[in-house]
């Protein structure tokens, strides 16, 4: 049987560059187990932080060592490696901007080659926190109160800024969270408890993105559910994240020992079933495909479940929440990667 050539695309221009490399290493290992080696051949492609692509031995070396490549000067980011034409199916294991926001998905769509994960629409809506919340509202999914802003509102007129802060305080009160709308992994996010902190956080968020969102704080447990499928979707068992920091920020997320994953989450069965159902609704609401991790707040005092966000290409190391949730749900890592590739092929065939 002819092997499918899997284009493993990793690295990228976002702040999650190193996480992408780790995810790619885990996927490469999964494709190298006995049950997958007769099906697939790996073709690695590495995107440097400046956006230039490397293939062949250079990409393979980074995949093996896990060490990011120093940017090679004078490369043209529009010149792709020759091996690109050999790819049968892509795994764009890229996180954050220029990775899971619809940009790379648009390029792969133009290549007319199947790829794992959501298309342009699902990726873009899933990445933009404002568009995502609007989609969740339309689907009737409960969530925390929020206010959407633009950089222009924050920076353009100093006389208007105090009024803007008044409106935020009136609508949301403290504490609240200020976030850039289009950055992943808690980059640029601040928890604020006063007017001075709010002003500083808004100014900082505006340096990251032209769209900003402010969300009401809530005392709740953070739980997550993984979704797998295209039109026929399945939800995993529910897991919980526990941590001792003020909130689940970048340092907590990626520093070993600062957060714990509890699988299954120690919550009532009825709450778990509700979360699973809401995860499937969220997946459909943004038009996701293949995979996603959906994050929730469980307000134990009232029994409420509030949707937080959807991540259309979550971290994919062996210790990441998404594959762990499926491992506990009966789908081991190597089989999960195989299923995702088959889902990509299925979706492409249906579109044709």
C-alpha positions as CSV (number, residue, x, y, z in Angstrom):
1,X,0.0,0.0,0.0
2,X,1.3,3.5,-0.9
3,X,2.0,5.6,2.1
4,X,0.4,9.0,2.5
5,X,2.9,11.8,2.8
6,X,2.0,13.9,5.8
7,X,3.3,17.5,5.7
8,X,4.0,18.2,9.4
9,X,4.0,22.0,9.5
10,X,5.4,23.6,12.7
11,X,7.1,26.6,14.3
12,X,5.4,29.8,13.1
13,X,5.5,33.5,13.9
14,X,3.5,33.5,17.1
15,X,4.7,33.5,20.7
16,X,3.8,29.8,20.9
17,X,6.6,28.9,18.5
18,X,8.4,26.6,20.9
19,X,5.1,25.0,22.0
20,X,4.4,24.2,18.3
21,X,7.8,22.4,18.0
22,X,7.0,20.3,21.1
23,X,3.6,19.4,19.6
24,X,5.2,18.5,16.3
25,X,7.7,16.2,18.0
26,X,4.8,14.4,19.8
27,X,2.9,14.0,16.6
28,X,6.0,12.7,14.7
29,X,6.5,10.1,17.4
30,X,2.8,9.1,17.1
31,X,3.2,8.6,13.3
32,X,6.3,6.5,13.9
33,X,4.6,3.8,15.9
34,X,4.1,0.4,14.3
35,X,0.4,0.8,13.5
36,X,1.0,4.1,11.7
37,X,4.3,3.6,9.9
38,X,2.8,1.5,7.2
39,X,0.2,4.2,6.5
40,X,2.2,7.5,6.7
41,X,5.5,9.1,5.7
42,X,6.4,12.3,7.5
43,X,7.6,15.4,5.5
44,X,8.6,18.1,8.1
45,X,8.3,21.8,7.3
46,X,9.5,24.4,9.7
47,X,8.4,28.0,9.7
48,X,10.9,30.4,11.2
49,X,9.8,33.3,13.4
50,X,10.3,35.6,10.4
51,X,7.8,33.6,8.4
52,X,10.3,31.8,6.1
53,X,9.8,28.1,5.4
54,X,12.4,25.4,5.7
55,X,12.0,21.8,4.5
56,X,14.1,18.7,4.2
57,X,17.1,18.0,6.4
58,X,16.9,21.5,8.1
59,X,13.3,21.0,9.2
60,X,14.1,17.4,10.2
61,X,17.0,18.5,12.5
62,X,14.7,21.0,14.3
63,X,12.1,18.3,14.7
64,X,14.6,15.9,16.2
65,X,16.4,18.4,18.5
66,X,13.5,20.6,19.5
67,X,15.8,23.6,19.2
68,X,14.4,26.6,17.2
69,X,16.3,27.6,14.2
70,X,18.0,31.0,14.2
71,X,16.5,33.0,11.4
72,X,18.4,32.6,8.1
73,X,18.7,36.0,6.5
74,X,17.7,36.8,2.9
75,X,15.2,34.0,2.7
76,X,12.0,34.8,0.8
77,X,8.9,34.0,2.9
78,X,6.9,33.5,-0.3
79,X,9.3,30.9,-1.6
80,X,8.2,27.5,-0.3
81,X,10.4,24.4,-0.2
82,X,10.1,22.2,-3.3
83,X,8.9,19.2,-1.1
84,X,5.6,21.1,-0.6
85,X,4.3,19.6,-3.9
86,X,4.8,16.1,-2.5
87,X,2.4,16.5,0.4
88,X,-0.8,14.4,0.4
89,X,-2.3,15.8,3.7
90,X,-1.1,18.6,6.0
91,X,-1.0,18.7,9.8
92,X,-0.5,22.5,10.5
93,X,0.5,22.1,14.2
94,X,0.8,25.9,14.6
95,X,-0.7,27.8,17.5
96,X,-1.8,31.4,17.9
97,X,-1.7,34.2,15.2
98,X,-0.6,33.0,11.7
99,X,-1.3,29.5,12.8
100,X,-4.8,28.8,14.0
101,X,-6.5,32.1,12.9
102,X,-7.4,31.2,9.4
103,X,-4.3,32.6,7.6
104,X,-2.4,29.3,7.1
105,X,-5.7,27.5,6.5
106,X,-6.4,29.9,3.6
107,X,-3.0,29.1,2.1
108,X,-3.5,25.3,2.5
109,X,-7.0,25.6,1.0
110,X,-5.5,27.3,-2.1
111,X,-3.0,24.4,-2.3
112,X,-6.0,22.1,-2.7
113,X,-4.6,19.6,-0.3
114,X,-6.5,18.2,2.7
115,X,-5.4,19.5,6.1
116,X,-6.2,18.6,9.7
117,X,-8.4,21.0,11.7
118,X,-10.8,23.8,11.0
119,X,-11.0,25.7,7.8
120,X,-10.7,29.5,7.3
121,X,-14.0,30.4,9.0
122,X,-13.8,28.1,12.0
123,X,-10.2,29.0,12.6
124,X,-10.8,32.8,12.3
125,X,-13.9,32.8,14.5
126,X,-12.3,30.5,17.1
127,X,-9.3,32.8,17.3
128,X,-11.0,36.1,17.6
129,X,-12.5,36.3,21.1
130,X,-15.1,39.0,20.1
131,X,-16.3,37.1,17.0
132,X,-16.3,33.9,19.1
133,X,-18.5,35.3,21.8
134,X,-21.0,36.7,19.2
135,X,-21.2,33.2,17.7
136,X,-21.8,31.7,21.2
137,X,-24.5,34.3,21.9
138,X,-26.3,33.3,18.6
139,X,-26.1,29.7,19.7
140,X,-27.7,30.5,23.1
141,X,-24.6,29.5,25.1
142,X,-24.3,31.3,28.5
143,X,-21.1,33.2,29.1
144,X,-19.7,36.0,31.3
145,X,-20.6,39.6,30.6
146,X,-18.1,41.4,28.3
147,X,-17.4,44.6,26.5
148,X,-15.7,44.8,23.1
149,X,-13.4,47.7,22.3
150,X,-11.0,48.9,19.7
151,X,-7.5,50.3,19.9
152,X,-8.9,53.6,18.5
153,X,-11.2,53.9,21.5
154,X,-8.4,53.4,23.9
155,X,-5.8,55.7,22.2
156,X,-7.5,58.2,20.0
157,X,-9.0,60.7,22.4
158,X,-7.7,61.1,25.9
159,X,-10.8,63.1,26.9
160,X,-13.0,60.1,26.0
161,X,-10.9,57.5,27.8
162,X,-12.2,58.2,31.4
163,X,-15.8,57.9,30.1
164,X,-14.9,54.6,28.5
165,X,-13.5,53.3,31.8
166,X,-16.7,54.5,33.5
167,X,-18.8,52.4,31.1
168,X,-16.6,49.3,31.7
169,X,-16.9,49.7,35.5
170,X,-20.6,50.2,35.3
171,X,-21.2,47.1,33.0
172,X,-18.7,44.7,34.5
173,X,-17.4,45.9,37.9
174,X,-14.1,44.5,39.4
175,X,-12.3,42.3,39.1
176,X,-12.4,42.0,35.3
177,X,-10.0,40.7,32.6
178,X,-8.6,42.7,29.8
179,X,-7.5,40.7,26.8
180,X,-6.3,41.3,23.2
181,X,-8.9,39.7,21.0
182,X,-6.5,37.7,18.7
183,X,-3.7,36.3,20.8
184,X,-3.4,32.9,22.3
185,X,-1.9,31.4,25.4
186,X,-2.9,34.2,27.7
187,X,-0.5,36.7,26.1
188,X,-1.3,40.3,27.0
189,X,-4.0,39.3,29.4
190,X,-4.4,41.2,32.8
191,X,-6.7,40.8,35.8
192,X,-7.6,44.2,37.1
193,X,-9.2,45.4,40.3
194,X,-9.0,49.2,40.1
195,X,-9.3,52.1,37.7
196,X,-5.5,52.6,37.5
197,X,-5.0,48.9,36.7
198,X,-7.8,49.0,34.1
199,X,-6.2,52.0,32.4
200,X,-2.8,50.3,32.3
201,X,-4.2,47.0,31.1
202,X,-6.2,48.6,28.3
203,X,-3.1,50.5,27.1
204,X,-1.0,47.3,27.2
205,X,-3.6,45.2,25.4
206,X,-3.8,47.8,22.6
207,X,-0.1,47.3,21.9
208,X,-0.9,43.7,21.0
209,X,-4.1,44.0,19.0
210,X,-6.4,46.6,17.5
211,X,-9.4,44.7,19.0
212,X,-9.7,44.3,22.8
213,X,-12.2,42.5,25.0
214,X,-12.9,43.1,28.7
215,X,-14.6,40.3,30.6
216,X,-16.3,40.2,34.0
217,X,-14.4,38.1,36.5
218,X,-16.2,35.1,38.0
219,X,-15.4,32.8,40.9
220,X,-15.4,29.4,39.2
221,X,-13.6,26.2,38.5
222,X,-12.0,25.9,35.1
223,X,-13.0,22.8,33.2
224,X,-12.3,21.6,29.6
225,X,-13.8,19.2,27.1
226,X,-12.3,17.9,23.9
227,X,-14.3,17.5,20.6
228,X,-13.4,15.2,17.8
229,X,-15.1,14.9,14.4
230,X,-16.5,16.8,11.4
231,X,-20.2,16.7,11.0
232,X,-20.6,13.7,13.4
233,X,-18.8,14.9,16.5
234,X,-18.0,13.3,19.9
235,X,-17.1,14.9,23.2
236,X,-14.5,13.6,25.5
237,X,-14.6,13.1,29.2
238,X,-14.4,16.4,31.1
239,X,-11.1,17.5,32.8
240,X,-10.3,20.3,35.2
241,X,-7.3,22.6,35.6
242,X,-6.2,23.6,39.0
243,X,-3.5,26.2,39.9
244,X,-2.4,28.4,42.7
245,X,-1.7,31.6,40.7
246,X,-4.1,34.5,40.5
247,X,-5.3,33.3,37.1
248,X,-4.3,30.8,34.4
249,X,-1.7,33.1,32.8
250,X,1.1,32.3,30.3
251,X,3.7,31.5,33.0
252,X,1.2,29.2,34.9
253,X,0.2,27.5,31.6
254,X,3.7,26.6,30.5
255,X,5.8,26.2,33.7
256,X,6.0,22.7,34.9
257,X,4.4,22.1,38.2
258,X,2.4,25.4,38.3
259,X,-0.9,23.8,37.1
260,X,-2.4,20.3,37.5
261,X,-4.8,18.5,35.2
262,X,-7.6,16.4,36.9
263,X,-9.1,13.8,34.6
264,X,-11.9,13.1,35.0
265,X,-13.0,16.4,36.7
266,X,-14.5,15.8,40.1
267,X,-17.8,17.3,39.3
268,X,-21.4,15.9,39.2
269,X,-22.3,13.6,36.3
270,X,-25.1,15.9,35.3
271,X,-22.7,18.9,35.0
272,X,-20.3,16.8,32.9
273,X,-23.0,15.9,30.5
274,X,-24.1,19.5,30.2
275,X,-20.5,20.6,29.5
276,X,-20.2,17.9,26.8
277,X,-23.4,19.0,25.1
278,X,-22.3,22.7,25.3
279,X,-18.9,21.7,23.8
280,X,-20.6,20.2,20.8
281,X,-22.8,23.2,20.4
282,X,-19.8,25.6,20.5
283,X,-17.9,23.4,18.0
284,X,-20.9,23.8,15.6
285,X,-21.4,27.5,16.3
286,X,-17.9,28.5,15.0
287,X,-18.0,25.9,12.2
288,X,-15.0,24.0,13.6
289,X,-13.7,20.8,12.1
290,X,-11.5,17.9,13.1
291,X,-10.6,18.9,16.6
292,X,-11.1,21.5,19.3
293,X,-10.8,22.0,23.0
294,X,-13.6,23.9,24.7
295,X,-13.1,25.7,28.0
296,X,-15.7,26.4,30.6
297,X,-16.3,28.0,34.0
298,X,-18.2,25.9,36.5
299,X,-19.7,28.2,39.2
300,X,-20.0,25.6,41.9
301,X,-22.0,28.0,44.2
302,X,-24.9,28.3,41.8
303,X,-24.4,25.2,39.6
304,X,-24.0,27.4,36.5
305,X,-21.8,26.4,33.5
306,X,-20.5,29.3,31.5
307,X,-18.6,28.8,28.2
308,X,-15.2,30.6,28.2
309,X,-13.6,29.9,24.8
310,X,-12.8,27.4,22.0
311,X,-9.3,26.5,20.9
312,X,-9.4,25.0,17.4
313,X,-5.8,23.7,17.5
314,X,-4.8,23.2,21.1
315,X,-1.4,22.1,22.4
316,X,-0.7,18.6,21.3
317,X,2.1,17.2,23.3
318,X,1.7,13.9,25.1
319,X,1.0,15.9,28.4
320,X,-1.4,18.5,26.8
321,X,-5.0,18.4,27.9
322,X,-6.6,17.6,24.5
323,X,-4.8,14.3,23.9
324,X,-5.0,13.4,27.6
325,X,-8.8,13.9,27.6
326,X,-9.1,11.5,24.6
327,X,-6.6,9.0,26.2
328,X,-8.9,8.8,29.2
329,X,-11.9,8.5,26.9
330,X,-10.4,5.5,25.2
331,X,-8.5,6.9,22.2
332,X,-4.7,6.7,22.8
333,X,-2.4,9.3,21.3
334,X,-1.2,7.4,18.2
335,X,-4.8,6.4,17.3
336,X,-6.0,10.0,17.8
337,X,-3.4,11.4,15.3
338,X,-4.5,8.7,12.8
339,X,-8.2,9.6,13.3
340,X,-7.5,13.3,12.7
341,X,-5.7,12.6,9.4
342,X,-8.6,10.4,8.3
343,X,-11.1,13.2,9.3
344,X,-9.1,15.7,7.2
345,X,-9.3,13.3,4.2
346,X,-13.0,12.8,4.8
347,X,-13.8,16.5,4.9
348,X,-11.8,17.1,1.7
349,X,-13.6,14.3,-0.1
350,X,-17.0,15.6,0.9
351,X,-16.1,19.1,-0.3
352,X,-15.1,17.7,-3.6
